[in-house]
Amino acid sequence: MVTGIATTLFEFQEEAVIKLLDLCSDSRSKQTIIMKAPTGSGKTIILIDYVDEYLNKIDSNTAFIWLCPGKGNLEEQSREKMRKFAPHLNTQNLFEALENGFPPESITFINWELVTKRGNTAIRDSERKNLYDHIADAHRKQITFIVVIDEEHSNNTAKARAIIDAFAAKKIVRVSATAQQNKRYEYFEIDEVDVINAGLITKALYVNEGVTDGVEIDEDYNYLIDLADAKRRSIDAHYKSIGKKIRPLVLIQFPNGQPETIAAVERKLESMNYTYDNGMVSKWMSEDKRDIPDDLTENDGQPVFLLMKQAISTGWDCPRAKILVKLREGKNENFEIQTIGRIRRMPEARHYEDDVLDFCYVYTFDEKYKEGMLASMDKAYETRRLFLKPICKTFSLEKQLRDLDFNGLGEREVLNKIYDALVKKYKLSSDKKQNEMLLSDAGYLFGNQIRNRVLHGQFVRTSAVAESNNYYTAFKRVDTHKYGIQLLHSVDAIKTTIGMTTGKVKTILERLFRKDNNNYKKILSLDTAEFYAFIINNEQKLKMEFREVTADMEQQRSFVFNPKKSIFHIPEQDFFKYDSTVKNETEYVKNAYMEYTSGFVSSVVRSTSEMLFEQYCEKRSDIEWLYKNGDKGQQYFSIVYIDGVQNQWLFYADYIVMKKDGTVWIIETKGGESKGINKNRDIQIQNKFNAFKIYAAEKRLNWGFVRDKDNQLYINNTEFAIDMADEHWVPIAQVF
């Protein structure tokens, strides 16, 4: 057999291969190995060399399964790279595996979506069975499987887990740019600085170069595209000065939705003489791949602007891409680390000792930077399915559901409540100017400009972008024609706290703060531009004001409201968070589910009060079983409570307990007190308590709210009090 791959590895890549080989050949190492590999580190080359070395030097009686996310045909790209750099290896895709099985020294590249996506007909049920037959046949022949999971953060579902489990792999190698260390797995990472020093990625990332503090702009895209094009021209000139035929590419990334923003950007580019017709602009979105030329990813490709969405953030290489313009939708777009990785690659895998060429550039007014969505396997727990004990299968209980025919308070009544709450809280009056001063003193922002925090600075490590607090402020003078959508985004965010329609919430806000001829319950008298800016700039504070109003105790509404009713049965199977790092794991025999252990009751997966309550019940001889309820979903036990503006919400009590004498207890656990500080974070605790009390009285059930203090549990099922020093909070053993 020919061995060795047709390229020379960098030192850090060789070290990564050696680390993988050592962990895969050590019987004492854990089954799953996590390799955190920065975008641009050549992880595919590392994995190809690892596979080749493993088959050649460790165990040739092995079949590799290489799993890739469905986006971007990454499995085809990876297979082509293996054919290029290791043509002697036996590669196949899923459909070839359905014909050939999994022979020794084979590497099968599989797209996740072919085997996991609901409704995908690419692989029929009969073929799925055939797939499992081939896996079983390989096991009978004593062939060992190793599963390689590329971009593992993209797929971590129950179906994906079932596919992985079916291979019963000797080792599972997971690779991602966003992996997190976890004690349950072997873990190592490639240092981004090593990748920089090798010349594979840029020396640093510059965010919002050229943006000045306090700048006033008209439109995000106009301002940012102008900056990006000026930088593109500068980079282009520097390449030409050193004789390089490299045409820098600007990526313009759009959030989902907002086709009008795409059209506006296209008009902006056209005004700068960049069009689809002259080949300078291309579009690559899930529903539209317009004028994508074959040379797009070549260093001298024709397009200089590529309009894109998040969909191509994975598995796409274009080293000439040097600039990213990230547009936003509202204020809460996620900025993914993989997207930055698209512009960090060096086009010739080396630095030019010219900062203009050795840096990459991001222009954005996004206010929220993240490293992206992390799969559950990156968290400190995993999820396990458990099955109900037979003794619990006959239990039933009446649960409550929302009455969709019941309406909460009308606009006028809600307006009155919010007005009264604000007047009381800030000591407001009929003097609008005085009110503005008082609200300004409380942190509210005024004026006719929208304020944006703009991240600014140089970053060597990509992860540092997510950690930075280096912000400038940019101002946009309100144009009501342009910012109507942003206003509605803010109103939508506020409405989530109060359960009313966007239109009604907007009307209430206008009544309270916008100038008109109606002075009823008027706190401010802002003109239209000032009103837009006030709502957008103060969105978070207004959300909190509305939330506090809904938390006011709902008074005696039971006579006008009768919730819908249904019968609850404990689910015969359910998923629970599990902490596999728990030492001296013991079974909790009182739990309603089989194989429930202390691994499901650790501080990683349970609150302190939940953990203490389950431990307490486990020691009690008078308890038959204990059921941990879910926190949302139709299959779980629910009670309806009404908030301060008479909106209905579902409340899922934490535990149902059956005692050996047949009495049923329903328990809700809440954060208690620590060093005199209230740990409860549920602003609706009092409304839930009162609704729970009424329900339990009607059904003649035992109930209680349980909280912890000094590692001891206390219960209250009489009169609500938030202060645990109150006489209504008593040691749990006195009541339960």
N, C-alpha and C positions, 0 to 999 in steps of 0.2 A: 504493500500500500504506500502511495506517495504521501508524505507528511509535510507539514509546515505550510504556513499561509504566505501568499505572495505580497507581503508588505512588511516593513520594519516597524515594530511597535516602539512607542516612547517608553521611557523608564517607568512612569507611573502606570501605564497600561500593562506592562509586563508584571509589575508588582500586583496589580489587580487580578491578573490571570493566575499568578502563583497563589494568591490568597484564596481564590475560588477553588483551585485544585486541592489545596491543603484542607479546606473545610469539607469538600465533597469526598475526600478519601479518608477522613478521620471519623471512625465509627462513634466517637464520643461527642461529635458536634451535633447540633440540633438539625432537625429535618429542613427547616426553612432558613435560607440565607438571603439577607437583604443587602444589595449593593446600591448605595446612593451615588449616582453618576451625574454630574452636572451636564446640562445640555451642551453639546459640542466636545465632550470628552472622548468621543469615539467608542461609545458603549457597544455598538454592534460589532466593531472590529475586536474589542475585548472578548465579547461572547463567542465570536467565531473562533478565535484562537484558543479560548478555553475549551470549546467543544472538541476541536481538533486534537489538542494536547491530552484531553481526558480519554478520548477513544484510542489514541496512540500509546499512551503511557500508563493508564490506570485500568480501564476496563472496556474492551472492545465489544463486550456482550451487552451493550447499552443502547437503548433507543431514546433519542432526545425529542421532546415535544416543545416546540417554540410557539408560545401563545402571544398574539399581538392584538391591540385594540382595532376595532373595525374602521375607524376613521383613517383616511389617507392611504389605504392599501399598504399599510406598514409591513404586513407579513410578506407581500410580494417584493417590496423593496429590500427587506432583510434577506430573503431567499436569493435575490439577485446579487446582493453583496457577497453572500457565501459562495455563490457560483463563481464570482469574479476572483475572490481572494483565496478560496479553498475549493477549486473545481473538482478535486478528487473525492470530496465528501458526497454522500448519497442523500440528496434533498428531495422532498416531496411535499405536496399540499394535501389538504384534507381529503379531497376526492380521490387522489391517487392512493392515499392510505386506505380508503374504503375498498380499493381493489387489491392492494399489496399487503395490507396489514402493517405491522411495525417490526420489520426485521432488525437484527443487530446493526449498529453503526448507521442507522437511518436518522435523519433529522426532519421531522414533520412540522411544517409551518402552518399554523391554524389561526384564522381570523376569529376572534371571540364571538362576533355576531352570528357566524354561521351555526354555532352550537348553543347559543344562549338567548338570542333575541326572540321575544315572543312574536309569533306570526311570520317569522322568517321561513320561507319555504325552500331555501337553498338546500337544506338538508332535511329530508322527510323523516317521519317517525321510524319507518322501517330502516332507514339508513342509520339513525341514531342507535337503534338496537344492534345493527351491524357493526357500528363503531365499538360498542361495548363488547361484542363478540371478538373482534380483533384484539382488543385490549386483553381480554381473558385468554385468548390463544397465545399471546406473547408471554403472559405470566406462566402459562403451562410449559412453555419452552424455556423457562428460567431467564427470560430476558429482563433486564433491569431498566426501569424508566427514570429519567431525570427530566423534570419540567422546568423550562425557562419562561418566565413571565415578563415580557417586555412592556414598559410603561404600565406597570401593575396598578397604578392608582386609577386607571381608567375603567377597570372592571373588578369589582369585588362584591358579587351578588351570590345569592343562594345557588342559582344555576351554574355560575362560574365555579363555585366551590364544589358542586357535584361533579363537574367535569374533571377538576383537579383530583378529587378524591378517587375517582374511578381508575386513574392511572396508578394509584398506590405507589407513588414515586419514592425512590430512595432519597432524593433530595429535590427541593423546590428552590430555584434561584429567582428571586424577584428583583427587578431593576427599575429604578425611577429617579427622576431629578428631585422629587419632593418627599422621598421616604423619610420616616422618623424612626429613631432608635426605639427598640422594644425588647424588653428582657426575654421575651419568649423566643426570640429568633437570634440567629447569628447575624451580626451587623458590621459592616464597614463602609466607609465612604471615600470617594476620591476627592482630594482637596482641590477646590476650584482654582486655587493659586498655582497648583502644579499644572493644571490645564492651560492657564494663562502663560506660565513660563515656557511651556512647550510651543507657544505661538498659535495654538488651535483656536483660541477665542480672544476677544479684545482685552486690552489691559484694564479697561474700566468702562463703566456705563455712565453716561451723562444724562441726567433727567432735567428737562426744561432749560437747557442752555440758552441764554439770551433773554429769558423772562426776567423782568425786573420787579422788585417789590412795589406794590401799589399801582401796578399798571392798569390802565382802563382799556377794555376791549369791547368790540361789538359782538362778534360771534366766535365761539371756540374754534370752529373749523377754519374760518378765515385767518385768524391769528396764528394758529398752530401750523397750518399748511404753508403759510408764508415763511415761518421760521424753518420748517423742515426743508422747503425747497432751497432756501438760502444755504442751509448746511449741505444739501445734496450737491449743489453747484460747487461749493468749496471743496468737498471730498473729490468730486470729479476732476477739478483743476489739479488737485494734489496728485491724483493717480497719473494724470497726463504728464505732470512735471517730472515723474520718475519713469516715464515710458511704459506705463501699464494700461492695457486695454480692458479696464474694468469699469463698468457702468453702475454706480451705486443705485440701489433700489429703495424706495420709500414704501413701507407698508402702512396703509390706513385701515385701522381696525374699527369696525362698527359693532355696537351692541346689537342684540337681537331686536327686531322690529324697527320702527321709525324709517320706512322707505323714503319719507320726505327728506331725512337727513342725508341719505345716500344721493338723492337727486340734487340736493343743494351742493354737496361736495363735487359732484360731476360738473355742475355749472361753474363752480369756482375754478376747477382744474381747466375747464374749457376756456375760461377767460384768461388763463395763463398759457394757452396754446398746448395744453396736454389733453389729448382726446383718444378715444378708442380708434377713431379713423386713422390717425397718424401713427398708431402703434405705441404711443407713449404711455397709455393707460390700459390696464387689464383688470378684470373683476373675477374674483374666485370666491363664490359663496355657495352654500349647499344647493340653492335653487338656481344659481346663475353662474356659469363659468364662461364669461364672455371674452372672446378674443385672447384665450390663453395660448401663447405661442410655444412652440417646442423649445425655444431657447430661453424661456423665462428664467430658469435656474442657472443658465450659463453665465460666466463672469461678464461677457459682453452682450448679454441679452438686451433686446430692444426696449421693453417697457421700463419706465422709471418710477411709475406709481402702480401699486397693486392694491385694489380695494378688496378687503377680506373680512371674514367674521371669525369668531373663536374656533370654528370647526377645523381650521387647518393649523391649529397650534401644536398638533402632535404629528410626528413622523414626516415632516417636510423640511428639506434642506435647500437653502438658497444662500450660500455664503456671501453673495454680493449685497444682500439686504443689510443695510447699515442704520436705517432710521425707522422708528415706529411712531406713528401718530395714533394715539388711543383716544377715540371719541367716547362719550359717555351717554348714558340714558338715565336721567335722574341722577341721584347721588350715590348709588350703592352698587356700581359695577365692580365685579371682582377682577383684579389685575393678576393674571396668572404668571407664574414663574416660567412656564414653558413658552409663553408668548415672547418674553424677553429673550429667551434662548434662541428665537428665530433670527435675531440681529447680532448675536454675540460671536458668531463664527467668523474667522478670518478667511477671505476668499482664496488665499494661496497657502493657508495653514502656516503662516509666519507673520511676524510683526515687521513693520517698515521703519521703526524708530521715528515715527512722525505721529504726534498725538491725534491729529485730525483723522488719520487713517487707522490708527490703532485703538480708537475709541468707537463706541456706538452710542446712539442717541435716541432718547424717548421724549416725545412731546405730548403732554396730557394734562387735563384739568381734573382727572379723576381724583376723588378725595379718599378713596379706600384702596389700599394696596394689600394684596394677600399673596401667599405662596400657592394658592389654588386649593381645590378640594382634595382632601386627603382621604384615602380609603380607610374603612374601619379597621383593616389589619394594621394600619399605622397608629391606631389609638392604643390605649393601655388595656383594652379588653377585646374579646372576640364574642361572637353571638352563637349560642347553641340552642338546638331544639329539644324540648322535653315533652314527655307524654303524661297525661293525667292518670292518677291512680283510680282504679275502679270504684272505690268507696265514694269518690267525689262526683261521679258522673250523673247521679240522680238529683243532685242539688239544684235548686232553682230559686230565683228571687225576682220580685218585680222591680224593674228599673224604669227610669223616667227618660223621656226624649222631648226635644223641643216641640212646642205646639206652633206650627208654622202659620196658624191663623191668628195668633196672638201678636199684637203690635206693641212695641214699647212706647215711650213718651213721644209726642209729636215734636216738631221743630221748635215751636214756641216754648214748650215746657223745658226742653233741653237747653235752649237758649237762656231761659231764666236761670236754670241751675248753674250753667257755666258763668254767666254774668255775676250771679251772687257769690260764687266761689272766688272769682278773680277780685271782685270788690273787697271781699273780706280778707283775702290773702295779702293784697297789696295796698289796702286802705285807699281805694280809688273813690272818685267822686264824679260829679257831672262836668268838672273842669277838664276838658280834653288835653290841654297843654300840660296841666299838672299831672294827669294820668301818664302822659308820655314820659315825663321826667321820672316818675316813680317806676315805671316799667323799664326804662333805660337803666336806672340805678340797680334794678334786679337782674340785669344782664341781657335784656331784649335789645335787638339791633334795629335802628331806624335809618331812613333815607330812601333814595330812589335807585340805589345800586344793589345788585346782587353780589354778595361776597363769595369768593372761592378761595379755599386753601390750595396752594399750588406747591407740590413737592419740588425740591430743588437740590441739586448737588451731584457730586461724583461718587460712584460706588464701585469698589473693586469686586466684592462678592455680590452676586445677584440677590442673595437672601437679605443683604443689608437694606435693600430698597423697602422691604416690608417692615423693617424695624425703625426706619428713619422718622424723625419728627422735625426735620428741617423744612419748614414751610414758608413760602411767601404768601401774600394776599393779592388777588387780582379782583378788579371791580368791573362789573358790566352794568351799564346804564339800562334800565328796564325799557324794553320795547314790548308793549302788551301783545303785539301781533306775533312776536317771536317766542315769548316766554309763557304763553298760555299752557303749553304742554308741561313745562317744568312746574308751573303753579299746580296743575292737576296732579302731578307726581307727589307734591307735598301734601295736598289735600287728601290723596289716597292713603298716604302714610298716617295722617292724623285720624282718618276714619276707622282704621283698624282697631283703634283703642275704644271706639264707642259704638261700633256695630250699626252704623247708619250708612245710607248711600252717599256717594261722592257729592251728588247735587245738593243734598240736604246739609251736609257738613260745610260745603262752600257757602251756602246761603247763611248759615249761622255765623261763619267767620266774617262775611260781608256785613251782616247786621251789627256785629260787635266792633269792627275795626274800620270799615270803609265809609267814606263820606257819601251821604245821600240825604234825601229830604225827611227820612224817618229817624228820629232821635231816640226811639224806644230801645232801651238797654244798650245805648251806644257808649263804648269806652274810649275809642279813638275816632278821629275823623280824617282818615288818610285818603289822599287822592289815589287814582287807579294805579299809577306806577309805584307809589309808596306802599300801597296795599300788597301788590305782587311781591315786592322786595321783602316786606315784613313777614309774609307767610313763608316764603322760600328760605329766608335767612334764619327764621326762628322755628323751623319745623320741629326740631327735637324738643324744644321747650313747650311748644303748644301740644305736642303729643302727651307730654307728662301732665300738663294742666287738665286735658280731657280725661286722661287715665285716672287722675285723682278724683275727679267728679264721679266717675263710674264706681269708684270704690266706696263712696258714701253709703252708709247702711240703708238698704232697701226696707221701707216700712210697710208691714202688714198688707202685702199684695196678694196673699193666697186666695182671698175671696173673689178675685177677678181673674185668676189664672189657674188653669188646671192642666198640668203637663200631660203629654201623651204617655202611654204606658206600654211596656213590652216585658217579655219574660227573659231573664238572663240565665244562661247555663255557663258553667266554667268551660272554656275552650278545651277540647280533647288534646290538642297539642299547641304549643306556643314557643316563641323564641325569647330567650333571656340573655342579658349581658353576663359574660363570664370572665372572671379574672384568673388566668391560669398560673399566675405567679404566687398564689396563696400557698403558704407552707402548712404542712400537717393538715391537709384537707380532710374534712369530716362530713359525713352525710347529715343533712337536716331531715330527720325522719317525719317531722310534723308537717312538712310542706305538702301541698296538694299534688305536686308533680314528682314522678319517679326520678331518681338520680340527681336530685337537687342537693347541692353541697354548699359548704362554706365558700366555695369559689364564686357563688352567685350572690354573696352577702358581704363582700369586702368593701372597704372605703372607696375603691376604684369605681364600683358600680352601684353603690347605695349611699344615700345620705346618712349622716350620723344617726338621726332618729329612726330611720328605716332599719339600719344595721342593728341598733340596740333593741328595737322591738322584735325583730326576728330571732335574735339571740335569746331574748326574754321568753318568747313563746316556746322556743325549742326546749327550754328547761322546765316548762310547766307540765305537770302530769295530768292536768284536767283538760288539756286541749287535744281534740281529735285531729284536726287539720287546720292549716293556714293557707290562704290563697292570696298571692300578690297580684293585684289588678293591674291592667294596662292603663296608660295615661291618655289614650285617644283611640277611637275606632268603635264601630258599631258592635263588635263582638264583646266589648267589655261592659262592666257594670257602671251605670251613670245616674247621676241625680241632676236635675235642672236647678240652677240658681238664677236669680234676677239681680242685675247690678243697679247702681244708683239712678240710671235713666230707664229702668225697666226693660232692658234688653236681656234675652235669655242666653245662657251659656251652660255648657255641660261640665259637670264636676265629677271626676273619677276618683272616688275614695280609694285609698291605697290597699287596704286589706279587708278580707272577709275571713272571720275566724269561727269555726264550729267547735263548741265545747262538747265534752263527752256526755253532758246532761241534755244535749239537744239545743241549747241556747245559741243564738247566732249574734255575733258582734261584728260591727262594721267600724273600722278604724281609719282615720286619716292622720298621717304624720306630717308635721311641719317643722321648719327650723326653729330651734329653741333659743337659748341664751348662752353666751360665753363671755365671762368676765364682765357681766353687766350689760353686754351689747346684744341687742335683738338680732338673731340670725334669720328670722323669717323674711322672705323676699316676695311673698305672695300678697299683693296689694288688695286682693279680693277676699282675704281670709275671713273677714267678719260676715260678708254676704254668704259665703260657703257654709260657715258655721251655722248660721240661722236657717238656711235651707235644709241642711243636714238634720238639724234638730226637729224641724217640722216633719220631714220624711220619716225619721225614726219613730216619732210619736204616732204617726198615722199607721205605720206597719208594726208597731209594738216590738221594735228591734232595739237591741242594746247598741250603743254607739259612743264615740268619743274622739276628740282631737288629742293627739299625743305629741308632746314636744320634749326635747332633752335639755337638761341643765346639769352641769358638773357631772356628766356621764351617767346621770340617772334620768329615768323617764317619769313624766307627769302627764296626767290626763284631765280633760275638762269636758263635761257634757251637760253643763248647767247654764251659766251665763258667760258670754264671751268677754274676755279681757286679754289684751295683748301683753300686759306686764305679767310675767310668770310669778311675781311675788304676790299677786292677787290670790285671795282665798279660794277661788274657784279652780285653781290648778292644784291638784293633789297627787301624791305618789301613786303610781299606777296600780300597785298592789291593793290599795284601798277600795278600788272600784272594779277593776278588771280581773 
